[in-house]
Amino acid sequence: MKIEEIAKGFVLGVLAGFIILYSLQPQTKNPDWLFVIHENPWLLVIILILAYYSMKWDTRIGYFLMIICVAIYLDIVLIIKKIDDK
């Protein structure tokens, strides 16, 4: 087994764990860095660019990063914006 395959498997495991723990379970508390992205939305653009370039390295990692970006955006639009409006 090559070291690159091990690195890809580790990154996929971390991203899959993040998707399962934070993105797909709305009852979990949002991490603090999500509020940083809410205050600085240009960070979401950086994550999208990172997802695009990582998709060239491994498509599954790129797709996982895209899912995370969509989940972060929906958290900001649906949950945090409603909290700010109150």
HUCORCOR-V992616 format. One record per residue. RES is the residue in one letter. PHI is phi as a letter, one per 30 degrees, with the letter a starting at -180 (* if undefined). Layout:
[[RES/PHI] [RES/PHI]]
This chain:
[[M/*] [K/d] [I/d] [E/d] [E/d] [I/d] [A/d] [K/d] [G/d] [F/d] [V/d] [L/d] [G/d] [V/d] [L/d] [A/d] [G/d] [F/d] [I/d] [I/d] [L/d] [Y/c] [S/d] [L/c] [Q/c] [P/d] [Q/d] [T/d] [K/d] [N/d] [P/d] [D/d] [W/d] [L/d] [F/d] [V/d] [I/d] [H/d] [E/d] [N/b] [P/d] [W/d] [L/d] [L/d] [V/d] [I/d] [I/d] [L/d] [I/d] [L/d] [A/d] [Y/d] [Y/d] [S/d] [M/d] [K/d] [W/d] [D/a] [T/d] [R/d] [I/d] [G/d] [Y/d] [F/d] [L/d] [M/d] [I/d] [I/d] [C/d] [V/d] [A/d] [I/d] [Y/d] [L/d] [D/d] [I/d] [V/d] [L/d] [I/c] [I/d] [K/d] [K/d] [I/d] [D/d] [D/d] [K/d]]
